[in-house]
Amino acid sequence: MEEMREMYRNLGISDKIYDYSNDILEGLKERFDNIDKNAEYNQLKVINAMQKNRVAEMHLSGTTGYGYNDSGRDTLEQVYADIFKTESALVRPQITCGTHALNVALSANLRPGDELLSPVGKPYDTMDEIIGIRPSKGSLKEYGVTYSQVDLLADGSFDYNGIKQAINSRTKLVTIQRSKGYASRPTLSVERIGELIRFIKNIKPDVICMVDNCYGEFVERIEPSQAGADMVVGSLIKNPGGGLAPCGGYIAGTKECVEQAAFRLSSPGLGKEVGATLGVNSSFYQGLFLAPTVVAGALKGAIFAANAYEKLGFKVIPDGKEPRYDIIQAVELGSDKGLIAFCKGIQAAAPVDSFVTPEPWAMPGYDSDVIMAAGAFVSGSSIELSADGPLKPPYSVYFQGGLTWYHAKLGIMMSMQKMSDAGLINL
Ligand SMILES: *Cc1c(COP(=O)(O)O)cnc(C)c1O
């Protein structure tokens, strides 16, 4: 153990932080064991899908030009479909991010005169302009698609009455966000999503239920597509890319929904047939292969942070004991100094850009300064250890990721070190 202490000392972690962290971790063994079991289950799921589809060395290289007959791409899409238990999937580097994937899924499956319903409150900020909640060029609103929203009740439960009333003859698609994102509502378990979908389909069987699956993949043993969702949508620079995918997004779902999406992403008539993968196939496969383990590391980091900061007296969401349905952890640090110190710690622990100091700045679209910390191999990747928060009360930091548990652990220890150096916590 003394050797280990010395390694942490060399990185700037004091004995106090080291001992405190080990005490916290003593109490988390059983939870970590359960996370490992889920990761094992999901690892087998991934390997099984790869074997079943006879993934071969030739699939790891890519095409150029139109990308006709890209068997690596087509096989990967079948692997995704098998993992998510869907009829089909679209997994493409041409999908630039999660927001883009959601836009493709929505705009492909809605037509003028249709209505989109969110029964779980306001969706993620970047959806505002897709839907037209905030006016934007090319929004669904501009194309004559209306939007209706039913908020969760104060205790976080579904407003079944309100949802029933909101569903009408024009309701074509229901969007359900699994992760809380930056809202304060609880993240939805796949089980709860299933209950909601059953309720909705009971009222209107032909409505398309789409789940924004960002940050949720591989956290549980089942995915929302196994609980009735017609489409699940996400980003490859989050969970399923396993940290290796350099870009991309996915849409998995029914044959009809995915075909609509493919016709929208490329062109009517072309659909899934085109889209060169250049060199990314091998990182898509390998990232997916690693994703269950990477997600497990990120979850351990989130739970370690929740427990470490909770014991120091901070409000943490979710709390130290709650079950997890995504990889995001929020900590209310209570002061600008606390938020800045936390982010400095995350940055100082990074493998890349550890020597830079994050500073608050006036990011477009936000009503206060924002601070962000990340030292990532893939720019903007949030399956890598990253933290950010707006400089306004209650000075919450949202952090997520960590390609390895040991890195997530160091990041959180370093955040406590910076808090301690600034006199903000007392161990
Ligand atoms: C990250 C995220 C998005 C958007 O993904 P980007 O890749 O940032 O565009 C959408 N919804 C949720 C819940 C997210 O977490």
Boltz pocket constraint, residues with backbone or C-beta under 6 A from the ligand:
constraints:
  - pocket:
      binder: B
      contacts: [[A, 96], [A, 97], [A, 98], [A, 99], [A, 100], [A, 124], [A, 126], [A, 177], [A, 178], [A, 179], [A, 180], [A, 181], [A, 212], [A, 214], [A, 215], [A, 235]]
      max_distance: 6.0
